[in-house]
Amino acid sequence: MTTIKVFGEHDEATRRLRDNLTRALSDFPLDNRVVEVSEPNAIRADGVTDTPALMLDGDMVVEGRVPTVEELTAIFQNRYLYKSKLFRLQNITVPVDISEPSGNALVFAWQLAQQLDAKIEVVYAMDSIFEGSLPSASGFLSSYKKTVQTELDAFIKDTLKKIEVDYQPPAQTPPTPKNGDETAAPAIKSTVMYGFPEEVIEEQSRKADLIVMGTTGRGGVARNLFGSVSTEVSQSSHCPVLFVPMEAAFHGFKNVLYASNFDSLDALRVKQAVAFVQRFGGRVHFVHVGPAGEEGLDLERKLFEVDYQRSEPEHPFIFNKVIGDDVVEQLNDYAFQHGIDLMVFVTHQRSFWENLLHKSVTRKALLGAGLPMLIMHADDDMKGR
């Protein structure tokens, strides 16, 4: 819950600040507690020198003037942009099933973490020796877990050796690249957990800032693109999920396709995606997905322009619309023609993405793109909100 303090002495300016705050919270709802401070000694005790003033969780954001409703809304948006998982990106979780595709996802994640200065946790879910839905309490299970942990660490070591990174478990410190550049190496932690893969990954997503998964694998983690586990994770994750096809290699994200429709247009997620792309010096291709003759597209473009400009981009964005009987095939064609490195889907209440996932032709088309895809949910990927 966010504590919002309003400082003032019941004058006209303070009343206007309170009214504007109420309207801004209506435009940008968040779990909050508003405290009004009017006693002079209490105002001074909080370090306020000029009223009216506004403080969020102990941080002074406005002092000596009345901000507009639009300014207050932007303050809330930007504040939660900085708290969003995709903006922070300190912890990356990589679920693996000790297969070549999941190894490729691990390499991709390591190179991504190296550029973002993030940590990696490699997770393996043990679900093969269960009694019903509960793990066995026998000593065999404990012994088997140690065996799997050894196999997992060997898998990580062999996988990272391909990019000349020396991983020595248990990894309490960052692994050492063979070129001697120790400062750029992400720290790695390996974990074997009991449970069904989709449940383990969903629980891990609560503390992770990003999940990186391979899109083809043996049995457990992702049998095929949007197979049973990856489909479930894409819908239930509490953080953004990056799906990495077997043939994908990390070369940065110079051109990023941000696919959306009116339902999934979300100002804060636009800023998150733009801020993420900026870290790679990339350009956003905002591609609207909708039927022919759709109205309101000009308004969507204006909204996107406003949100993008507030993010102060270094590269101009490109705005386009795709239509057709098979929208995702159109997206793939656009990606091919414009050299797209990453496809971003921002969902609203998960319905847009869920509708796409349940079309077999969509699965086939997305598989054919061979591009990494980042899934962001507009309703649950924040910390501290």
C-alpha positions in Angstrom: 0.0 0.0 0.0 1.2 3.5 -0.9 1.1 6.1 1.8 0.3 9.5 0.3 0.7 12.6 2.6 -0.9 15.9 1.7 0.6 18.9 3.5 -1.3 22.1 3.9 -3.2 24.4 6.3 -6.8 24.0 4.9 -6.4 26.9 2.5 -7.6 27.1 -1.1 -4.4 25.7 -2.6 -4.4 22.7 -0.3 -8.1 22.0 -1.2 -7.2 22.1 -4.9 -4.4 19.7 -4.4 -6.7 17.3 -2.5 -9.3 17.5 -5.3 -6.7 17.0 -8.1 -5.3 14.0 -6.1 -8.7 12.4 -5.9 -9.3 12.8 -9.6 -5.8 11.4 -10.4 -6.3 8.4 -8.2 -9.6 7.8 -10.1 -7.6 7.8 -13.4 -4.8 5.7 -12.0 -6.2 3.5 -9.2 -3.7 2.1 -6.7 -3.8 0.6 -3.2 -3.3 3.8 -1.1 -3.7 5.5 2.2 -4.1 9.3 2.1 -2.9 11.2 5.2 -3.6 14.9 5.6 -1.1 16.8 7.7 -2.1 20.4 8.7 -0.4 21.0 12.1 2.6 23.3 11.5 5.0 21.4 13.7 4.1 18.1 12.1 4.6 19.6 8.6 8.1 20.8 9.6 8.9 17.5 11.2 8.5 15.9 7.7 10.9 18.3 6.2 8.3 20.4 4.3 9.3 24.0 3.9 6.6 25.2 1.6 2.9 24.2 1.3 0.9 22.7 -0.3 3.1 19.6 -0.7 2.7 16.0 -1.6 4.8 13.0 -0.4 4.6 9.4 -1.6 6.0 6.7 0.7 8.3 9.2 2.4 9.5 10.8 -0.9 8.7 14.4 -1.5 7.3 14.7 -5.1 5.7 18.2 -5.1 6.2 21.2 -2.8 5.0 24.8 -2.8 2.5 24.4 -5.7 -0.6 22.6 -6.9 0.1 20.0 -9.6 -2.5 19.3 -12.3 -4.5 16.1 -12.5 -2.4 15.1 -15.6 0.9 15.8 -13.8 -0.2 13.7 -10.7 -1.3 10.8 -13.0 2.1 10.9 -14.7 3.9 11.0 -11.4 2.0 7.8 -10.4 2.7 6.1 -13.7 6.4 7.0 -13.7 6.8 5.9 -10.0 5.4 2.5 -10.8 7.4 2.3 -14.0 10.5 2.4 -11.8 9.0 -0.3 -9.6 7.9 -2.6 -12.4 9.7 -5.9 -12.8 10.6 -5.3 -16.5 12.2 -2.0 -15.6 14.1 -3.3 -12.6 15.3 -6.6 -14.2 17.6 -7.7 -11.4 16.6 -11.4 -11.2 16.1 -13.7 -14.2 14.7 -17.3 -13.7 15.4 -19.9 -16.4 13.4 -23.1 -16.1 15.2 -26.0 -17.8 14.5 -29.7 -18.6 18.1 -30.5 -19.4 17.4 -30.5 -23.1 19.2 -28.6 -26.0 16.4 -26.1 -26.4 16.4 -25.2 -22.7 20.2 -24.9 -22.9 19.8 -22.4 -25.7 17.4 -20.4 -23.5 20.0 -20.5 -20.7 22.7 -19.1 -23.1 20.3 -16.5 -24.3 19.4 -15.6 -20.7 23.1 -15.4 -19.6 23.9 -13.0 -22.4 20.9 -10.9 -21.6 21.8 -10.9 -17.9 25.4 -9.9 -18.8 24.1 -6.8 -20.6 21.6 -5.9 -17.9 23.8 -6.7 -14.9 21.2 -9.2 -13.6 21.4 -12.5 -11.6 20.2 -15.9 -12.9 18.4 -18.7 -11.2 18.3 -21.9 -13.1 15.3 -24.1 -12.0 14.5 -27.7 -12.6 11.1 -29.1 -11.6 11.0 -32.7 -10.4 7.6 -34.2 -11.1 8.4 -37.8 -12.1 8.2 -39.7 -8.8 5.0 -38.5 -7.2 2.3 -40.3 -5.2 -0.8 -38.6 -6.5 -0.1 -34.9 -6.2 2.3 -35.1 -3.2 6.0 -35.9 -3.3 7.2 -39.2 -1.7 8.7 -38.8 1.8 11.1 -41.7 1.3 14.9 -41.4 1.5 15.1 -42.4 -2.1 13.4 -39.1 -3.1 16.0 -37.1 -1.2 18.8 -39.1 -2.8 17.3 -38.7 -6.3 17.1 -35.0 -5.8 20.8 -34.9 -5.2 21.4 -36.9 -8.3 19.2 -34.5 -10.3 21.1 -31.5 -8.8 24.4 -33.0 -9.9 22.9 -33.5 -13.4 21.6 -30.0 -13.5 24.9 -28.4 -12.5 26.7 -30.5 -15.1 24.1 -29.3 -17.7 24.7 -25.7 -16.8 28.5 -26.2 -16.9 28.4 -27.9 -20.3 26.0 -25.4 -21.7 27.9 -22.3 -20.7 31.2 -23.8 -21.8 29.9 -23.3 -25.4 30.2 -19.6 -24.9 33.5 -19.9 -23.0 32.0 -19.3 -19.5 33.5 -21.5 -16.7 30.7 -22.4 -14.3 31.8 -24.1 -11.1 28.9 -25.3 -8.8 27.8 -24.5 -6.2 28.0 -21.0 -7.7 28.2 -18.6 -4.8 30.1 -16.1 -6.9 29.8 -15.2 -10.6 31.3 -17.7 -13.0 34.5 -16.7 -14.8 34.6 -16.2 -18.5 37.6 -17.7 -20.1 38.6 -14.4 -21.6 39.3 -13.1 -18.1 36.5 -10.5 -18.0 35.2 -11.4 -14.6 33.3 -8.2 -13.9 30.7 -8.8 -16.7 29.7 -12.3 -15.5 26.2 -12.7 -14.1 25.9 -14.7 -10.8 24.1 -18.1 -11.2 22.2 -20.1 -8.8 20.8 -23.6 -9.6 17.8 -25.1 -7.8 15.9 -28.4 -8.0 12.3 -28.1 -6.8 9.6 -30.7 -6.2 6.4 -30.1 -8.2 4.7 -29.9 -11.6 6.6 -27.6 -13.9 3.8 -25.0 -14.5 3.2 -24.7 -10.8 6.9 -24.4 -9.9 7.4 -21.8 -12.6 4.4 -19.8 -11.6 5.6 -19.7 -8.0 9.1 -18.7 -9.1 7.6 -15.9 -11.2 6.4 -14.1 -8.0 9.9 -13.3 -7.0 11.5 -13.2 -10.5 11.7 -10.1 -12.6 11.7 -12.1 -15.9 11.2 -15.8 -16.9 13.2 -17.0 -19.9 12.0 -20.3 -21.4 12.9 -22.4 -24.3 10.0 -23.1 -26.7 10.8 -26.6 -27.5 12.1 -29.2 -25.0 11.8 -32.7 -23.9 8.7 -33.6 -21.9 8.6 -31.2 -19.0 9.2 -27.5 -19.5 8.0 -26.8 -23.1 7.3 -29.7 -25.4 6.5 -27.3 -28.3 5.8 -23.7 -28.8 2.7 -23.0 -26.5 2.5 -26.6 -25.4 0.7 -27.4 -22.2 3.4 -25.9 -19.8 4.4 -22.9 -21.8 0.8 -22.0 -22.5 0.0 -22.2 -18.8 3.1 -20.1 -17.9 2.3 -17.5 -20.5 -1.1 -17.0 -18.9 -0.4 -17.3 -15.2 3.0 -15.8 -14.7 3.4 -13.0 -12.2 6.3 -11.5 -14.2 7.0 -11.0 -17.9 7.9 -14.2 -19.8 10.5 -14.3 -22.6 10.1 -17.4 -24.9 13.2 -18.3 -26.9 13.0 -20.6 -29.9 15.7 -23.1 -30.4 17.1 -21.3 -33.4 17.2 -17.9 -31.7 20.5 -16.3 -30.7 20.9 -13.1 -28.7 22.3 -10.2 -30.7 20.5 -7.4 -28.8 17.1 -6.0 -29.7 17.5 -3.4 -32.4 14.0 -3.6 -33.8 11.1 -4.7 -31.5 7.6 -5.4 -32.6 5.0 -4.3 -29.9 1.7 -6.0 -30.9 -1.5 -4.7 -29.3 -5.1 -4.0 -29.8 -7.4 -1.5 -28.0 -8.0 -3.9 -25.1 -4.3 -4.3 -24.4 -3.3 -0.7 -24.8 -1.9 0.3 -21.4 0.1 3.4 -20.9 2.3 2.0 -18.1 3.2 -1.1 -20.1 4.0 1.0 -23.2 6.6 2.8 -21.0 7.9 -0.5 -19.6 8.4 -1.9 -23.1 10.0 1.3 -24.4 12.3 1.6 -21.4 13.4 -2.1 -21.9 14.1 -1.5 -25.6 16.0 1.6 -24.9 18.5 -0.4 -22.8 19.5 -2.0 -26.1 19.4 1.1 -28.2 16.5 -0.3 -30.1 13.5 1.0 -32.0 9.8 0.1 -31.3 7.5 -0.9 -34.1 4.1 -0.4 -32.6 1.8 -2.7 -34.7 -1.9 -2.5 -34.1 -3.9 -5.7 -34.5 -7.4 -5.2 -35.6 -10.1 -5.8 -38.3 -10.4 -3.8 -41.5 -12.5 -0.6 -41.2 -11.9 -0.4 -37.4 -12.5 3.1 -35.9 -10.4 4.8 -33.2 -7.0 4.0 -34.6 -6.0 7.7 -34.8 -6.8 8.1 -31.1 -4.7 5.0 -30.2 -1.8 6.4 -32.2 -2.0 9.7 -30.3 -2.1 7.9 -27.0 0.9 5.9 -27.9 2.8 8.9 -29.1 2.2 10.7 -25.8 3.3 7.7 -23.7 6.4 7.2 -25.9 7.4 10.8 -25.9 7.3 10.8 -22.1 9.8 8.0 -22.2 12.3 10.3 -24.1 13.3 7.7 -26.7 16.6 7.9 -28.6 15.1 6.3 -31.7 11.7 7.2 -33.3 9.0 4.6 -33.2 7.2 3.2 -36.2 3.4 2.9 -36.1 1.5 0.4 -38.3 -1.6 -1.7 -38.5 -2.0 -5.3 -39.7 -5.2 -6.9 -40.8 -6.2 -10.2 -42.4 -7.8 -13.5 -41.9 -4.7 -14.7 -40.0 -3.5 -11.7 -38.0 -0.5 -13.5 -36.5 0.7 -14.5 -40.0 0.6 -10.9 -40.9 2.6 -10.1 -37.8 5.2 -12.7 -38.9 5.4 -11.2 -42.4 5.9 -7.7 -40.9 8.6 -9.1 -38.6 10.4 -10.7 -41.5 10.2 -7.6 -43.7 11.4 -5.2 -41.0 14.2 -7.3 -39.4 12.4 -7.7 -36.0 14.5 -9.1 -33.2 11.8 -9.5 -30.6 8.0 -9.6 -30.5 6.2 -8.1 -27.5 2.6 -9.0 -26.6 1.0 -6.9 -23.9 -2.2 -8.4 -22.6 -5.1 -6.8 -20.8 -6.8 -9.1 -18.3 -5.1 -11.9 -20.3 -8.0 -12.2 -22.7 -6.2 -11.1 -25.8 -3.3 -13.5 -25.4 -5.6 -16.3 -24.3 -7.6 -15.9 -27.5 -4.5 -16.1 -29.6 -3.2 -19.2 -27.8 -6.2 -21.3 -28.5 -6.0 -21.1 -32.2 -3.8 -23.8 -33.7 -3.0 -21.8 -36.7 -1.7 -19.1 -34.4 0.6 -21.6 -32.7 1.9 -22.7 -36.1 2.4 -19.2 -37.3 4.3 -18.0 -34.2 6.4 -21.1 -34.3 7.3 -20.2 -37.9 8.5 -16.8 -36.9 11.5 -18.2 -35.0 11.7 -15.0 -32.9 12.0 -14.5 -29.2 8.6 -13.3 -27.7 8.1 -11.3 -24.6 4.7 -11.6 -22.9 3.7 -8.9 -20.5 0.4 -9.0 -18.5 -1.3 -5.6 -17.8 -2.8 -6.8 -14.5 0.0 -8.5 -12.6 3.7 -7.9 -13.0 4.4 -5.2 -10.4 6.3 -5.0 -7.1 5.0 -2.8 -4.3 1.9 -1.6 -6.1 
